[in-house]
Amino acid sequence: MLELNKIYLESCLDGLKKIDDDSVDLVFTDPPYYQFRAKNVKALKNHKDVVTEFEFDGYRSEEEYLQFLEEVMMECYRVTKPGGAGYLFCGDDFVSYINRIVEKVGYNFRKVIHWHKTNPFPAIYTRKMYANSMEMMVHFSKGTPKTWNHKHVNEMHNFIQTPICMGKERTKHKTQKPLKVCVPYLEISSNEGDLVLDPFMGSGTTAVAAKKLKRNFIGFEMNPTYLEFAEGRLAEV
Ligand SMILES: C[S@@+](CC[C@H](N)C(=O)[O-])C[C@H]1O[C@@H](n2cnc3c(N)ncnc32)[C@H](O)[C@@H]1O
């Protein structure tokens, strides 16, 4: 078993294999998005703020990307304790694929949570499309969730509204998630001392949330610059 409370600089496909079966209480993750269909990428890729993460991740096709996610989720299922749960961020164009993947690997799909970004990247007017102001989080569990730190019924909607990550919290990671969309779900689905896994740590938001909430964490990130951002943020908690 790997040492806890560390982010490892390696592909999660290799790293996850070093985690014991049934040892993780909560998977909380935000994989690289395969956000744009090929024809859109051509139109958008010269725009400096458009993230085409799959390009630097080397995915050649949508099928290859989905196969990769399925392999990661199979490992996540193996390491999740019975009664453990998970949340996975995705774009609205992929949510139905993700639902199928989580069920295929053995999890129970529970709900899609909708995050409304109050300050999304503006629509690209020349393409006459709406702003991408929604992201989804697929909630799943291995059997019936053993932890459910119920809040007031009005706080338990499958909808959350916050701005994208800004201000002091923001690093130079292009798709950093705000703590505000992570902390509530870690609070509900894990307890102090539990182990939270994020195979795609990026700038370390899951680890920072876990540390603030006195959970243990473990995770992977392939980009050394992002790992540095994460370690810097963790040092400040
Ligand atoms: C959407 S970002 C995660 C952002 C993170 N939630 C945050 O708030 O900073 C996905 C991350 O996965 C990393 N990544 C891509 N492929 C990976 C792999 N095979 N193993 C580990 N990390 C990977 C990318 O470098 C990127 O930082």
The ligand as a Gaussian input file, in Angstrom:
#p B3LYP/6-31G(d) Opt

LIG

0 1
 C       -9.317000      18.299000     -14.990000
 S       -7.701000      18.274000     -14.361000
 C       -7.926000      18.140000     -12.602000
 C       -8.025000      19.489000     -11.948000
 C       -8.178000      19.407000     -10.447000
 N       -9.500000      18.961000     -10.071000
 C       -7.910000      20.758000      -9.805000
 O       -8.815000      21.322000      -9.150000
 O       -6.807000      21.269000     -10.003000
 C       -7.118000      16.683000     -14.803000
 C       -5.684000      16.433000     -14.433000
 O       -5.355000      15.072000     -14.735000
 C       -3.991000      15.030000     -15.106000
 N       -3.801000      13.755000     -15.805000
 C       -4.085000      13.472000     -17.096000
 N       -3.835000      12.167000     -17.360000
 C       -3.404000      11.615000     -16.186000
 C       -3.014000      10.293000     -15.797000
 N       -3.001000       9.290000     -16.672000
 N       -2.659000      10.085000     -14.499000
 C       -2.656000      11.107000     -13.600000
 N       -3.005000      12.372000     -13.908000
 C       -3.382000      12.626000     -15.187000
 C       -3.795000      16.270000     -15.943000
 O       -2.445000      16.662000     -15.959000
 C       -4.682000      17.289000     -15.205000
 O       -3.950000      18.048000     -14.273000

